[in-house]
Each structure stands twice: as structure tokens, then as C-alpha cells.
């Protein structure tokens, strides 16, 4: 019986010919009927793919036979389903591209060797993260995602930077807003680990003395603990599911339209708008728009969108 799965992985490693890797990935994914996104850069690969579980396993076997990717570590989650041809319903198509960076921080000169990013924070497993927080009261959990993602889910007590995209992080760190954290242990985290890997480098370069990164990101943490530990709310993902809600999780977001507790995210219906709005199940049945809540003050709406 066909089972829909989604796998998420990245690998920082020098790739001598990204265009050749892109062509190989396109052929491999197409042949296996996988949909999703693959980004190939001179310093590695980043992918989120969905399809039948057997096809996903065949894909991982194939890429692990390629020397630079032999130890790729993927996170798994349940997909929504498959169409009649066995293709993932969570992605409309397959996109395989080459880019200067795996994540667009604006630092294409990132130093990478066979062991990964050079100068990044120490890696913590989910268990090690919990142990560190329990042992040291001064630990700071630092969100490496944008503020909209954090409105529906984040670690308890985490610092959520005022950023709309990864390009904003460098200016945010250079603003001096977080200088008081430089002498404290800081753990960066993000969805699958790729963003916080780069962020930990940027923080160390700016004088943060004790920097860690959550290995495998939130996805790996939820695989181990679900909603039983320090995570609160839902996890934003970048496919048709929009968010993944761990079993037993309580919504921490506020619906942009009616103010009810919510975990959902929906794109604004306006063609020129790229805002994702926190939306409850009932309001999601209508036309979601950032103008739907015009009767509420701009100040109130902004405070909800950026609440730490």
C-alpha cells in the first residue's frame, strides 16, 4: 500500500560542479516521481521532497552512494496523501535549482569543508538541548526563522528576532539589540537546521562567545519529543500542509481576523501580497486577506504578528 511521506535534509559540503548535481537531482527525482524543492549551491544541498515512502527511500539510497552526500541525515514526516499517479499532494511540482547560497542570508562566501560549515556553533541533540536548559538558567534559545513562523510555534521563552526573511538577520545582529546576550550560552534553532547552522556562524563572528545549534532543527526535536517538552504550538513548513501540529499541542497563535486561538497559516489572497496570516479553521474557509481585519488597529495587528 502506498504511503505518503515527506523528507527534509541538507548537507553543507563543497560541490565542485553544482550544475551537474542539479541535473542529476532533476533526473533522479523525476524518475522516482518525487515532488518538492531541491537547492544546490557550491557549498551544499538543501531539499524537501514528498512522495511514496518507497520512492523516498530509493532516493536516499541513491544520494548516499554519491561520496560527498554519503552521510546525509534526513528528517521524516507524514504527507497528506498521493494522487492517482502516486505523486505527493503536498507539492504542486518539482523544482530543482542552483543558487549561490542554500539559504539567502547574503553570505555566499560561507566557508565549508568536508566536515560542514567552518566556525559554526556546537551541535546539540534534542536531549542535549533539554539537558543544557535544565542545567543552566542563563541559556538563551534564539529563533533562526522569521517572526511569522514563530507566531504559531516556538520554544518556551525563546528570543524571536524582528525579521521578515533571512536577509534581515545580518542587520538585526549588527543593530546591537542582542549585545547583552554575548556572554550567555545561545542555542540557535530553525525548522530543519540549515538556517541556524549559518546563523551560528554569523553570531560567533560578531562576538557571541558560547553558541550552539540544534542539530536537525525543530523537525528532529519534535520527532523525539512531540509537544511533551519545551516546544509550544505548531511547526511552520513550506508545503501544502502549511503547519504541522504535534499531538496534544495547544495553539499559541491568534487568528488575524477573529482573534481566536489558532495554529494555521494561510497566504493573503491579494495577488501583490506575500504575507502569511495566522488563521483559525473557521476563518480559513473564507477569503483570507490582510485587509480582513481592518477594523482592528494597525498597532494591535502588528503586536500580534511580532509577539515574542
C-alpha positions, 0 to 999 in steps of 0.5 A, spaced: 500 500 500 502 506 498 504 511 503 505 518 503 511 521 506 515 527 506 523 528 507 527 534 509 535 534 509 541 538 507 548 537 507 553 543 507 559 540 503 563 543 497 560 541 490 565 542 485 560 542 479 553 544 482 550 544 475 551 537 474 548 535 481 542 539 479 541 535 473 542 529 476 537 531 482 532 533 476 533 526 473 533 522 479 527 525 482 523 525 476 524 518 475 522 516 482 516 521 481 518 525 487 515 532 488 518 538 492 524 543 492 531 541 491 537 547 492 544 546 490 549 551 491 557 550 491 557 549 498 551 544 499 544 541 498 538 543 501 531 539 499 524 537 501 521 532 497 514 528 498 512 522 495 511 514 496 515 512 502 518 507 497 520 512 492 523 516 498 527 511 500 530 509 493 532 516 493 536 516 499 539 510 497 541 513 491 544 520 494 548 516 499 552 512 494 554 519 491 561 520 496 560 527 498 552 526 500 554 519 503 552 521 510 546 525 509 541 525 515 534 526 513 528 528 517 521 524 516 514 526 516 507 524 514 504 527 507 497 528 506 496 523 501 498 521 493 494 522 487 492 517 482 499 517 479 502 516 486 505 523 486 505 527 493 499 532 494 503 536 498 507 539 492 504 542 486 511 540 482 518 539 482 523 544 482 530 543 482 535 549 482 542 552 483 543 558 487 549 561 490 547 560 497 542 554 500 539 559 504 539 567 502 542 570 508 547 574 503 553 570 505 555 566 499 562 566 501 560 561 507 566 557 508 565 549 508 569 543 508 568 536 508 566 536 515 560 542 514 560 549 515 567 552 518 566 556 525 559 554 526 556 553 533 556 546 537 551 541 535 546 539 540 541 533 540 534 534 542 536 531 549 542 535 549 538 541 548 533 539 554 539 537 558 543 544 557 536 548 559 535 544 565 542 545 567 543 552 566 538 558 567 542 563 563 541 559 556 538 563 551 534 559 545 534 564 539 529 563 533 533 562 526 526 563 522 522 569 521 517 572 526 511 569 522 513 562 523 514 563 530 507 566 531 504 559 531 510 555 534 516 556 538 520 554 544 518 556 551 521 563 552 525 563 546 528 570 543 524 571 536 528 576 532 524 582 528 525 579 521 521 578 515 526 573 511 533 571 512 536 577 509 534 581 515 538 577 520 545 580 518 542 587 520 538 585 526 545 582 529 549 588 527 543 593 530 546 591 537 539 589 540 542 582 542 549 585 545 547 583 552 546 576 550 554 575 548 556 572 554 550 567 555 550 560 552 545 561 545 542 555 542 540 557 535 534 553 532 530 553 525 525 548 522 530 543 519 537 546 521 540 549 515 538 556 517 541 556 524 547 552 522 549 559 518 546 563 523 551 560 528 556 562 524 554 569 523 553 570 531 560 567 533 563 572 528 560 578 531 562 576 538 557 571 541 562 567 545 558 560 547 553 558 541 550 552 539 545 549 534 540 544 534 542 539 530 536 537 525 532 543 527 525 543 530 523 537 525 528 532 529 526 535 536 519 534 535 520 527 532 523 525 539 519 529 543 512 531 540 509 537 544 511 533 551 517 538 552 519 545 551 516 546 544 509 550 544 504 550 538 505 548 531 511 547 526 511 552 520 513 548 513 513 550 506 508 545 503 501 544 502 500 542 509 502 549 511 503 547 519 504 541 522 501 540 529 504 535 534 499 531 538 496 534 544 499 541 542 495 547 544 495 553 539 499 559 541 497 563 535 491 568 534 487 568 528 488 575 524 481 576 523 477 573 529 482 573 534 481 566 536 486 561 538 489 558 532 495 554 529 494 555 521 497 559 516 494 561 510 497 566 504 493 573 503 489 572 497 491 579 494 495 577 488 501 583 490 501 580 497 506 575 500 504 575 507 502 569 511 496 570 516 495 566 522 488 563 521 483 559 525 479 553 521 473 557 521 476 563 518 480 559 513 474 557 509 473 564 507 477 569 503 483 570 507 486 577 506 490 582 510 485 587 509 480 582 513 481 585 519 481 592 518 477 594 523 482 592 528 488 597 529 494 597 525 498 597 532 494 591 535 495 587 528 502 588 528 503 586 536 500 580 534 504 578 528 511 580 532 509 577 539 515 574 542 
